[in-house]
């Protein structure tokens, strides 16, 4: 193929239409560029779409998770159980409050936090065993430490196994903060992601299912927490008190009106966008399930609705994910390792003494996982183009193994 025939396929792309441009224009003709009617409408729509009573728009998903940690009361000496197989924000938000992530490993099929590992960590904690603590803390004094919350992540748009997680949280009196930043519209056993814990956070960065540029939303049924979030995002002002009376340490985590207006139109299109993303995922799966050494995404049967965020395959050994990524790059096709384990990030190694081998399942997924170009505006030709290249790369390495019988996994 000659160089001019090459397609330029982005890693991800927002799905922005005429109505989005119109609404932004209309906001610019008003004086309300922050705290206006579009924020209220968008908050109501996201709360509704996730089966919650309240929505609080914030400046990013990370900001929302940070406020979630404050509501859960996670502070110095406290611990929050979470997964190392995630985007770094889900652990950083714990550190912002000087609490510590207590990582547990994930389920190999879904990449989601493993409830049995949570149970094991809680059992160890209760019996004074340091096994699940970060290496640098295993010899410390834990007299004043408490586990305050569990923070599951719905990885790649597939809900974590929430029933056993919520049961454990009830038993140990922990708050449940859902990191639903990748899972707007997903459903677990017929229930909406976002309504499964005490609070949930969504994110609207341009690679997410719907976008506001930058932005996030905290949803909850707890009115007192909702009011706390509204105060914390706005410099600690209580809404109905006098202007400029700051009752607590707050932040500027507000969502502006232009972002909210964009979100208001985008969320009206959620079903349409999720259907398009599912179609793209189906195109990929149909092609790639026939290739030995490539494992297509696994959808658990408790996932009654998948909200496709990224399309992540696994490149099975002895073939190397990095090599496939590099060869795709030579053909101008972007792809990414997804996720790079959080505990192996330099900052976490330095702070907590983590090393290779600490979370074997997470590390295995971290070595094998490859996110392919994915968006709702991707065409069938573009998917075929990526798959052709992948097939060629794999068959160059394993001529005899191509078209071995693939595992059949239905994409919901
Ligand atoms: C996108 C994302 C976030 C938050 O992202 P922001 O860029 O701060 O909006 C948090 N957790 C996960 C798992 C994410 O994918």
Boltz pocket constraint, residues with backbone or C-beta under 6 A from the ligand:
constraints:
  - pocket:
      binder: B
      contacts: [[A, 59], [A, 60], [A, 61], [A, 62], [A, 63], [A, 86], [A, 87], [A, 89], [A, 90], [A, 153], [A, 179], [A, 181], [A, 182], [A, 202], [A, 203], [A, 204], [A, 205], [A, 215], [A, 216]]
      max_distance: 6.0
